[in-house]
Amino acid sequence: MIINSSYITSKISPKKEMREDEFLERYKSDNLPKNSLLEAFSDLRLKLGEHMKLDTVSFVLGNGASMYAGSRNTMDFKLSEIIDVQKYKDLLKDLSKIDALGMEEQLNALITIKAYYHIIKSEKELLADSLIDELKKHLIESYVNSIDYRNLTYHEMLLLKLRAFGCIQKTKIYTPNYDLAFEYTLDQLSIEYADGFSGFVNRRFDPRSLEKKQTSLVKIHGSVNWVYDGDEIKEIQPHFQKGKAILDFSKPVLIYPTSNKLYQTYTTPYSELMRRMLDSFESGKNVILILGYKYGDDHINEILLKALVNPNNIFYFFDYDDGDSEFIKKVKQVSTEMPNVNVFSGKILGDYTIFVRYMLPATPEKTDQEIAITMLRKVLNNA
């Protein structure tokens, strides 16, 4: 099934065509009737509610799920934000050619520049290396730790709805995000969860903890509070002050957004986490929801494609950018032949906050057939 935003706008305004941007403007200004929104999403919510009764409810959540709380899009990054012109004056000619690129492309370009200067034995290699470190630090400080942890309304609403529905213990959250939004919210709601670490004072990487039948949070690209202690990976307890995470360590264990990230997924701890993600999707009956993700990571896309082989899975691919990705084009083609694959396209259906508020059910809703049976029983009982 493929549905785009017009499915919702036509229900909100059946007599007059409503544009997607008009809907979003009215939604953000809180100028759409709540009852109308609930009614517009009722069919999708009912369908999802039925599928949430499967063995496992799995989410793959990208940066789009954290942006409402202050996380920033790295495509908006400009190298000129952090460059010290005097310090890097010998690299300015190289840097002028890459300033308009996104952060991932800039990191890739800097790695190439560094390699070139290494080959020709130039002192500029040290400058390039220093700038790469600064860029990575800037990514954490200004794009990840820009989150206001006092404003995690929709993370809280998501978890509360899953708990009210009765499926929180069978929920698995997979995310490439580095931030601590889910850790913070799970803790605030006193929901016990496994994240691949065990211990109390010294929390060491232990993927066996993910074998427990409980809520799990799997950070497949690492986390800002993971650090190396010798050969071990440990999870460090952060501090929070005025809504910000205070991290007193500078080099977390992360897969940074570079062309090397595919190679890094074959190393510990990422290989183990990715393997468990694939194992979970290839076995049992799962509803898998992919939201806030731009489908730009080949290693994640590969797992999703392999999971399509399991006929017991139900998929919901949320495509905020409405078909820009080659991967999502392939999924749309597959969905025409596989009724268990659903694609929701556009900025309305792909919006994390709208999904949590209006599409995700809090309690199992009755189908028309169940309602009819209930009414028939009442008539028979009163006869």
Secondary structure, 3 states (H helix, E strand, C coil): CEECCHHHHHHHCCCCCCCHHHHHHHHHCCCCCHHHHHHHCHHHHHHHHHHCCCCEEEEEECHHHCHHHCCCCHHHCCHHHCCCCCCCHHHHHHHCCCCCCCHHHHHHHHHHHHHHHHHCCCCHHHHHHHHHHHHHHHHHHHHHCCCCCCCCHHHHHHHHHHHHHCCHHHEEEEECCCCCHHHHHHHHCCCCCECCEECCCCEEECHHHHHCCCCEEEECCECCCEEEECCEEEECCCEEECCEEECCCCCCCECCCCCCHHHHCCCCCHHHHHHHHHHHHHCCCEEEEEECCCCCCHHHHHHHHHHCCCCCCEEEEEECCCCCCHHHHHHHHHHCCCCCEEEEECCCCCCHHHHHHHHCCCCCCCCHHHHHHHHHHHHHHHC
